[in-house]
Amino acid sequence: MILFVHGMGFSSDRNYWKDWAVPLQNELAKQSLELTDEQFDGVYYYDLVPGPKHGKGQAEGVLQIQIIGLKKRAEEELGSLRSPYAKEIGAIRKLSDSIVDNFGDIFTYLYLEKTHQEVNKRLYEMIDKSKEPVHLIGYSLGSIVSFCALMQNQTAAQKVNHLLLVGSPLFWFKQGVARHADLDSRPLVGRFTNIAGTIDIAWPQMVPKILSGLDSNLEFIINPFNPIKGHQEYFYRGEGLQAIASEIVRGWV
């Protein structure tokens, strides 16, 4: 069973994952792994993560502090020599604001305990529902949800044959993740993989420098010019599909 975990934003479509499953299923077939439609499913939790603007009282203050800190860190990192935007101050600020706007829902998951537990519960329920070994694909915020949830539940983790982090923004949110999970340990899954396309606004290529215990780290060019589109194209561009499919095939049991 391949189980998707979506990222940030909002959609009322609980079958969002079908748009990802069809092209991935075709790519897997090209790589000699034939799967049926019934072997794909997805975790839905958009309704549980309203975004920082809906925070109240003390929680709202905590979220705003985290947002300000993230913007500052984004400007510092994107202004370093490692970034193609190093000499464009205006572009740096615009891009850092975009990071916060695009990934804002992550704060509610990381800093509002009730939301954190409710989202994790959805994931556990879908894993328990599966009658087959689970290959869990956590995309964007979904990668953080998958990692945190499985680190907190060994029973659920042992039912996951392969955990794939795709386009993970862990670099920007490692302090928040560290509140819930030990970054120096790994979940008790069969295989643990990071999929990192560049240029991706989430900066997923930094994940191996933060997490211990990865079995595989695959880096490739997903979009050479636009980091926001790069983050959105993993299930729609050949490079992304080929990378994800190859790692699934490699870890398939």
C-alpha positions in Angstrom: 0.0 0.0 0.0 1.3 3.5 -0.9 -0.1 6.1 1.4 0.3 9.8 0.7 0.4 12.6 3.3 -0.3 16.0 1.8 1.3 19.4 2.6 0.1 22.8 3.6 -2.8 24.8 2.3 -6.5 23.9 2.2 -8.6 21.7 0.0 -12.0 20.1 0.6 -11.1 17.3 -1.7 -10.3 14.3 0.4 -9.2 12.4 -2.7 -6.5 14.9 -3.5 -4.0 12.0 -3.6 -5.5 10.6 -6.8 -3.9 13.3 -8.9 -0.5 12.1 -7.5 -1.3 8.4 -7.6 -2.1 8.1 -11.3 1.2 9.5 -12.7 3.2 7.7 -10.0 1.4 4.4 -10.8 2.3 4.8 -14.5 6.0 5.6 -13.6 6.2 2.6 -11.3 4.9 0.4 -14.2 7.7 1.7 -16.4 10.1 0.6 -13.6 8.5 -2.9 -13.6 6.3 -2.5 -10.5 2.7 -3.0 -11.4 0.3 -1.8 -8.7 -3.5 -1.7 -8.7 -5.7 1.4 -7.9 -6.6 -0.1 -4.6 -3.0 0.0 -3.5 -3.0 3.8 -3.2 -4.7 6.0 -0.6 -4.1 9.3 1.2 -4.3 10.9 4.7 -6.5 14.0 4.8 -6.1 16.6 7.5 -6.6 20.0 5.8 -9.6 20.6 8.0 -7.5 20.3 11.2 -4.8 22.8 10.3 -6.4 26.2 10.0 -3.2 28.3 9.9 -1.5 30.7 12.3 -4.0 33.6 11.7 -6.6 31.6 13.5 -4.5 31.2 16.7 -6.0 32.7 19.9 -4.5 34.3 23.0 -1.2 33.0 24.1 -1.0 30.5 21.2 -1.3 33.4 18.8 1.7 35.2 20.4 3.8 32.1 20.2 3.0 31.6 16.5 3.8 35.2 15.7 7.2 35.0 17.4 8.0 31.9 15.4 6.9 33.6 12.1 9.1 36.6 12.8 12.0 34.3 13.6 11.5 32.2 10.5 11.5 35.3 8.3 14.7 36.5 9.7 16.4 33.1 9.3 15.1 32.8 5.8 16.6 36.1 4.8 19.9 35.1 6.4 20.1 31.7 4.7 18.9 33.0 1.3 21.4 35.8 1.5 24.4 33.5 2.0 26.7 32.6 -0.8 24.9 29.2 -1.2 21.9 31.0 -2.6 21.4 32.2 -6.2 19.6 35.2 -4.7 22.6 36.3 -2.7 23.0 39.7 -4.5 19.2 40.5 -4.8 18.0 41.9 -1.4 14.5 42.5 -2.7 14.3 39.0 -4.1 15.5 37.6 -0.8 12.9 39.3 1.2 10.1 38.4 -1.2 11.2 34.8 -1.2 11.5 34.6 2.6 8.0 36.1 2.9 6.8 33.4 0.4 8.3 30.7 2.6 6.4 31.9 5.6 3.1 32.3 3.6 3.4 28.9 2.0 4.5 27.0 5.1 2.4 28.9 7.7 0.2 25.9 8.5 3.2 24.1 9.8 3.2 26.4 12.9 -0.2 25.2 14.0 0.9 21.6 13.7 4.1 22.2 15.6 3.0 24.6 18.3 -0.7 23.9 19.0 -0.8 20.6 20.9 -4.4 19.8 20.2 -3.9 20.2 16.5 -0.7 18.1 16.6 -2.4 15.2 18.3 -5.5 15.3 16.0 -3.4 15.3 12.9 -1.2 12.4 14.2 -4.3 10.4 15.0 -5.5 10.7 11.4 -2.2 9.2 10.2 -2.4 6.4 12.7 -5.9 5.5 11.7 -4.9 5.3 8.0 -1.9 3.1 8.8 -4.1 0.8 10.9 -6.7 0.6 8.2 -4.1 -0.8 5.7 -4.0 -4.6 5.4 -0.6 -4.5 3.6 2.8 -3.1 4.5 2.7 0.7 4.1 5.0 2.8 1.9 4.4 6.3 3.4 5.1 9.3 1.2 5.1 12.5 3.2 5.1 15.6 1.0 6.1 19.1 2.3 4.3 19.5 5.7 3.3 15.9 5.3 7.0 14.9 5.7 7.1 16.6 9.1 3.8 15.1 10.1 5.0 11.6 9.1 8.3 11.9 10.9 6.9 13.4 14.1 3.9 11.0 14.3 6.0 7.9 13.7 8.7 9.0 16.2 5.9 9.2 18.8 4.3 5.8 18.0 6.5 2.8 17.6 3.6 0.5 16.9 2.5 2.6 13.9 6.1 3.0 12.7 6.7 -0.8 12.7 3.8 -1.1 10.2 5.6 1.2 7.8 7.9 -0.6 5.4 9.3 2.6 3.8 9.0 6.3 4.9 9.8 8.8 2.1 10.2 12.5 2.8 9.5 14.5 -0.3 10.2 18.2 -0.6 10.6 18.4 3.2 10.9 21.9 4.8 12.5 20.4 7.9 15.4 22.8 7.6 13.2 25.8 8.3 11.3 24.2 11.2 13.9 22.0 12.9 13.4 23.7 16.2 9.7 23.1 16.2 10.1 19.5 15.1 12.7 19.0 17.9 9.9 19.8 20.4 8.2 16.5 19.4 10.9 14.2 18.2 14.6 13.4 18.7 16.4 14.5 15.6 19.3 12.2 16.4 17.1 9.1 16.3 15.1 7.5 13.5 11.6 6.1 13.4 11.3 2.4 13.6 10.4 2.0 9.9 11.9 -0.5 7.5 13.5 2.0 5.2 13.9 5.8 5.5 14.5 8.0 2.5 14.8 11.7 1.7 13.8 13.0 -1.8 15.2 16.4 -2.5 14.7 18.4 -5.7 16.6 21.6 -6.4 15.7 24.5 -6.7 12.9 23.9 -4.1 11.9 26.7 -1.7 11.7 24.1 1.1 15.4 23.4 0.8 15.0 19.6 1.3 18.6 18.9 0.5 19.4 20.1 4.0 17.5 17.2 5.6 20.5 14.8 5.8 22.4 17.5 7.8 19.5 17.6 10.4 18.3 14.0 10.6 20.2 10.9 11.6 19.5 7.4 10.3 18.5 8.0 6.6 19.0 5.0 4.5 18.9 7.0 1.3 19.1 10.6 0.1 18.3 11.3 -3.5 19.0 14.8 -4.9 18.2 16.0 -8.4 17.2 19.1 -10.3 13.4 19.6 -10.1 13.3 23.2 -11.4 16.5 25.2 -12.2 14.8 28.6 -12.1 11.7 28.8 -9.9 11.9 27.5 -6.2 8.2 27.9 -5.6 7.2 25.9 -8.7 10.0 23.5 -7.8 8.3 22.7 -4.6 5.0 22.0 -6.3 6.2 19.8 -9.2 7.3 16.5 -7.6 4.3 14.5 -8.8 3.9 16.3 -12.1 7.4 16.4 -13.6 9.3 13.4 -14.9 12.3 14.0 -12.8 10.3 14.0 -9.6 8.2 11.0 -10.5 11.3 9.0 -11.6 13.1 9.8 -8.3 10.1 8.8 -6.1 9.3 5.7 -8.1 12.9 4.5 -8.1 13.1 4.7 -4.3 9.8 2.9 -3.9 11.0 0.1 -6.2 14.3 0.0 -4.3 12.5 -0.5 -1.0 9.6 -2.6 -2.1 9.0 -5.9 -0.3 
